[in-house]
């Protein structure tokens, strides 16, 4: 991308002065400095009106952050959030390839008295060709039936089941997009799939200066 095509935004800011509202340190392109005040007020009113639990989620997550920052694992933090929000029935949209991890998570939820319902990504066992995937693009090379990932069905099953909070466990990129789009209930992500890095995708960013230096080469920075 040519420099003239770059639009500066928050990722280009080294000051992060919005954390403490330090107006003297706002860069020229600062989004806070140039925010649409009317839009900002509309957003604040959404929190105050508590539409779709937005206010409760905002308050409880902020309080949880303030009280336990850096002290809880993601699993612990999620359980505590569930308790504070008063959710009664948890839906889990899991990749079938991470079902062992999901079973362990469900075991923990049961141990602390939280009811849950899991739907695997291959629910319905629909062949990939049914939705337009070329036969040769299957993982099995087109040698027979291969079930598609079905995130929309996962969302619909959990809606029918009546879950009031959903958790994503390792759905593929794109499949997680569709689940989040069609989920009827508020949703969080427990596991982000990354087979190469043991489901720790941020490691590619931590090691970008070393083993992932090819990223810099592709950008012409190396």
Secondary structure by P-SEA (a helix, b strand, c coil): cccccccccccccccccccccccccccccccccccaaaaaaaaaaaaaacccaaaaaaaaaaaaaacccccccaaaaaaaaaaaacccbbbbbccccaaaaaaaaaaaaaaaccccccccccccccccccccccccccccccccccccccaaaaaaaaaaacccbbbbccccaaaaaaaaaccccbbbbcbbbbccccccccccccccccccaaaaaaaccc
